[in-house]
Amino acid sequence: MSKKPLLRAERLEVRYDGRRWELLRRLREEAVEVMEALEGFGVFSVTHGSIARGDVSEESDIDIFIPEVVSSFIVETALERSGIPISKRVLVQATPTYSIKAYIEIDERRSVSFPLSKLRRKEREFYRFGGEATLEMLRRGARSPGVDKRLMLIEPTSEGHIESSIVGREGEAAKILGVSLETVLDRVRALMRRDEVGRTGLFIERELLPDETFESALKELAERKPAVRRRLRTV
């Protein structure tokens, strides 16, 4: 069940028990395996969401994101050389104005994604909004603040975290997260709207055939879809 935005005003301190700390450690180890494989081929990546913030649960995914346009051949080779399986490859675009991304599913929990066209600032800040951590941060056990799907700001502490709603505090949240106010307001609108009308589908979601590359699939889509061509021409 998806989490709904909360509007409570108070700051709530959440203390983690040993089981939650162990789950966080285990999930981060799985993320490090993938990120080290990419690092070995000179590819910088981050993990984002609850893995970065620390407020993990048994349902937490391990999402690895490469923030720059990179050759899909390098990414896939890095994973394969490290013995990390690729179960599915999907070309995705959330809306006609968003960057087209490559999505590589490793297993039910882990995935790697990267843009196939340059990200706009707001798109890049989406990951910082939710909290992101570099490989170096994972290695030293550092966590980052971020906002979950309830629009609760998660601020890590030595005992767990403090959470508070960002609704009505968007400017303060932007400063804490190091993102623009525009990005925070956009995410608040999007998550509030999702709560009202439900989650909408992706504009493009196309699984690749075994002999296709992401670049060839993108070229084929651009030839058929004017909206894709327009997005590739703009930043």
C-alpha positions in Angstrom: 0.0 0.0 0.0 1.4 3.4 -1.0 2.1 6.0 1.8 -0.1 9.1 1.8 1.1 12.6 2.6 0.8 13.6 6.2 0.1 17.1 7.4 1.0 16.9 11.1 3.0 19.8 12.4 5.0 18.3 15.2 8.5 16.8 14.9 8.6 13.1 15.8 11.7 11.4 17.0 12.0 7.8 15.7 14.5 5.4 17.4 15.7 2.4 15.4 16.0 -1.0 17.1 18.8 -3.5 16.4 16.7 -5.2 13.7 16.3 -2.0 11.7 20.0 -1.1 11.9 20.9 -4.6 10.7 18.4 -4.3 7.8 19.9 -0.9 6.8 23.4 -2.4 6.9 22.4 -5.4 4.8 20.6 -3.3 2.2 23.5 -0.9 2.0 25.9 -3.8 1.4 23.8 -4.9 -1.6 23.9 -1.3 -2.9 27.7 -1.1 -2.5 28.2 -4.3 -4.5 26.5 -2.6 -7.5 28.0 0.8 -7.1 31.6 -0.7 -6.7 31.0 -2.6 -10.0 30.2 0.7 -11.7 33.0 2.5 -10.0 35.4 -0.1 -11.4 34.5 1.1 -14.9 34.7 4.8 -14.0 31.0 5.3 -13.6 29.8 7.5 -10.7 26.5 6.6 -9.1 24.3 7.4 -6.1 21.7 5.5 -4.2 18.5 7.3 -3.3 15.5 7.1 -1.1 15.2 5.2 2.2 18.6 3.6 1.7 20.2 7.0 1.7 18.1 8.4 4.6 18.1 5.3 6.8 14.4 4.8 7.3 14.3 1.4 5.6 11.7 -1.3 5.8 11.4 -4.8 4.5 9.8 -3.3 1.4 12.6 -0.9 0.6 14.1 -1.1 -2.9 17.7 -0.5 -3.7 17.7 2.1 -6.5 21.0 3.0 -8.0 21.1 6.1 -10.2 23.8 7.3 -12.6 23.2 11.1 -12.9 25.1 11.6 -16.2 24.5 10.3 -19.7 26.7 7.3 -20.1 27.1 4.4 -22.6 24.7 1.6 -21.8 27.5 -0.8 -23.0 29.8 0.3 -20.2 27.1 0.0 -17.6 26.0 -3.5 -18.7 29.6 -4.6 -19.0 30.4 -3.3 -15.5 27.5 -5.4 -14.1 28.2 -8.5 -16.1 32.0 -8.5 -15.3 31.1 -8.4 -11.6 28.7 -11.3 -11.8 25.7 -9.1 -11.3 22.8 -10.5 -13.4 20.5 -8.3 -15.6 17.0 -9.6 -15.6 15.2 -6.9 -17.5 16.0 -3.7 -19.5 13.4 -1.1 -20.0 13.3 2.3 -21.7 11.1 4.7 -19.6 9.9 8.3 -19.8 7.6 9.6 -17.1 6.1 12.5 -19.1 6.8 14.0 -22.6 8.9 16.7 -21.0 11.1 14.5 -18.8 14.4 12.9 -19.8 14.2 9.4 -21.3 15.9 6.9 -19.0 17.4 3.4 -19.2 16.2 1.1 -16.4 18.1 -2.1 -15.7 16.4 -4.5 -13.3 18.9 -6.8 -11.5 16.4 -8.6 -9.2 13.1 -7.8 -7.4 14.8 -5.4 -5.1 17.8 -3.8 -7.0 17.9 -1.7 -10.1 20.2 0.7 -12.0 18.9 3.7 -14.0 20.5 6.5 -16.0 19.4 9.2 -18.4 19.7 8.9 -22.1 19.4 12.6 -22.5 20.6 15.5 -20.4 18.7 16.1 -17.2 17.1 19.4 -16.4 17.9 20.8 -13.0 14.6 19.9 -11.5 15.0 16.3 -12.7 18.4 16.0 -11.1 17.2 17.6 -7.8 14.4 15.0 -7.6 16.9 12.5 -6.3 18.4 15.0 -3.7 14.8 15.8 -2.6 14.3 12.1 -1.7 17.7 11.8 -0.2 20.8 10.4 -2.0 24.1 8.9 -0.9 27.3 8.3 -2.8 29.4 5.2 -2.5 31.9 7.0 -0.2 29.0 7.9 2.1 27.8 4.3 2.2 31.4 3.1 3.0 31.6 5.4 6.1 28.0 4.9 7.2 26.8 8.4 6.5 23.1 9.2 5.8 21.4 12.2 4.2 18.2 14.0 4.8 15.4 13.5 2.4 11.6 13.5 2.0 9.5 10.4 1.8 6.2 9.7 -0.1 4.3 11.1 2.9 6.0 14.4 2.4 7.8 13.9 5.7 11.3 15.3 6.0 13.6 12.6 7.4 16.6 14.0 9.3 19.0 11.3 10.4 20.2 11.2 14.0 22.6 8.9 15.8 19.6 7.0 17.3 17.4 6.9 14.2 15.7 10.0 12.7 13.5 13.0 13.3 10.5 13.4 10.9 8.3 16.4 10.2 5.9 17.5 7.5 7.3 19.8 4.8 3.9 21.2 3.9 3.9 24.9 4.7 7.7 24.6 5.3 8.8 24.2 1.7 11.4 27.0 1.8 13.0 25.6 5.0 13.0 22.1 3.4 14.7 23.4 0.3 17.6 24.8 2.3 18.0 21.6 4.3 18.0 19.4 1.2 20.1 21.8 -0.9 17.6 22.0 -3.7 15.6 24.8 -5.3 12.2 25.9 -3.8 10.7 25.2 -7.3 11.7 21.5 -7.0 10.2 21.2 -3.5 6.9 22.9 -4.6 6.7 20.7 -7.7 7.2 17.5 -5.6 4.6 18.6 -3.0 2.1 19.2 -5.8 2.8 15.9 -7.5 2.5 13.8 -4.4 -0.6 15.6 -3.2 -2.2 15.1 -6.6 -1.2 11.4 -6.5 -3.0 11.1 -3.2 -6.2 12.6 -4.8 -6.2 10.9 -8.2 -3.9 7.9 -7.8 -0.7 7.0 -9.5 -0.6 7.6 -13.3 1.2 5.5 -15.8 4.5 6.2 -17.6 4.4 8.1 -20.9 6.8 5.5 -22.4 7.7 2.1 -21.0 9.3 -0.2 -23.5 11.1 -3.4 -22.6 14.2 -4.1 -24.8 14.7 -7.2 -26.8 17.8 -9.3 -26.1 19.7 -8.0 -29.2 18.8 -4.3 -28.7 20.8 -1.6 -27.0 19.2 1.3 -25.2 20.6 3.7 -27.8 19.2 1.8 -30.7 15.8 1.5 -29.0 15.8 5.3 -28.4 16.7 6.0 -32.0 13.8 3.9 -33.2 11.4 5.6 -30.8 12.6 9.1 -31.8 11.9 8.2 -35.5 8.3 7.3 -34.6 7.4 9.8 -31.9 7.7 13.6 -32.4 7.5 14.2 -28.6 10.7 12.1 -28.1 12.5 14.0 -30.8 11.5 17.3 -29.2 12.8 16.2 -25.8 16.1 15.1 -27.2 16.6 18.5 -28.8 15.9 20.4 -25.6 17.6 20.7 -22.1 
